[in-house]
Amino acid sequence: MKKLILSILTIILFLGCTDEEGAKSFLKKEGYSDIKTTGYNFFECSQSDVKSTGFIAKKNGKLIEGTVCTGMLPKSYTIKLK
């Protein structure tokens, strides 16, 4: 029972560490299309970033995979590509 509770809390914790709507909006502004978020990406962003949202999208006809890192300041986004 304790393992189940710990697993549920871990999932909830990482769900709160993504910003799907903000990431999609930022990627659209940067010229990406067909955007699909893939959830939290471990170890992709710096310690000063508060959220990490993985994505797969198209830009100029090419399939791109990466992470949108969200900083503490409003509208502070960075794209990190794989």
C-alpha positions in Angstrom: 0.0 0.0 0.0 2.8 2.4 0.8 4.5 1.7 -2.6 1.2 2.6 -4.3 0.8 5.8 -2.5 4.4 6.7 -3.2 4.0 5.9 -6.9 0.9 8.1 -7.1 2.6 11.0 -5.3 5.6 10.7 -7.7 3.3 10.8 -10.7 1.4 13.9 -9.4 4.7 15.6 -8.6 6.0 15.2 -12.2 2.7 16.2 -13.8 2.9 19.5 -12.0 6.4 20.1 -13.5 5.2 20.6 -17.1 3.5 23.5 -18.8 1.8 21.9 -21.9 -0.3 24.9 -22.9 2.5 27.4 -22.4 4.9 25.2 -24.3 2.5 24.7 -27.2 1.8 28.4 -27.4 5.5 29.2 -27.4 6.3 26.6 -30.0 3.6 27.9 -32.3 5.0 31.4 -32.1 8.4 30.0 -33.0 7.0 28.4 -36.2 6.5 24.8 -35.1 3.4 22.8 -36.2 1.8 19.4 -35.4 2.9 19.8 -31.8 2.6 16.8 -29.5 3.8 17.1 -25.9 5.5 14.1 -24.4 5.4 15.0 -20.7 8.2 15.8 -18.3 11.8 15.4 -19.5 14.3 14.5 -16.9 17.6 16.4 -16.7 17.0 18.5 -19.8 16.7 21.9 -18.3 18.9 24.0 -16.0 18.3 24.2 -12.2 16.9 27.7 -12.6 14.0 26.4 -14.8 10.9 25.3 -13.0 9.1 23.3 -15.7 10.3 20.9 -18.4 7.9 19.9 -21.2 9.0 17.4 -23.9 7.7 17.7 -27.4 7.7 16.3 -30.9 6.8 18.8 -33.7 7.5 19.8 -37.2 9.4 22.9 -38.4 10.1 23.5 -42.1 8.8 20.0 -42.8 11.3 18.3 -40.5 10.3 16.3 -37.4 12.0 17.8 -34.4 12.2 16.4 -30.8 13.1 18.5 -27.8 12.2 20.2 -24.6 10.6 23.5 -23.7 12.1 24.8 -20.4 10.1 27.3 -18.5 11.9 29.8 -16.2 10.6 31.5 -13.1 9.9 34.8 -14.9 6.6 35.0 -16.8 7.0 34.1 -20.5 10.6 32.9 -20.0 10.9 29.9 -22.3 13.9 28.1 -23.9 13.9 25.4 -26.5 16.4 22.6 -26.1 16.7 20.2 -29.1 17.8 16.6 -29.0 
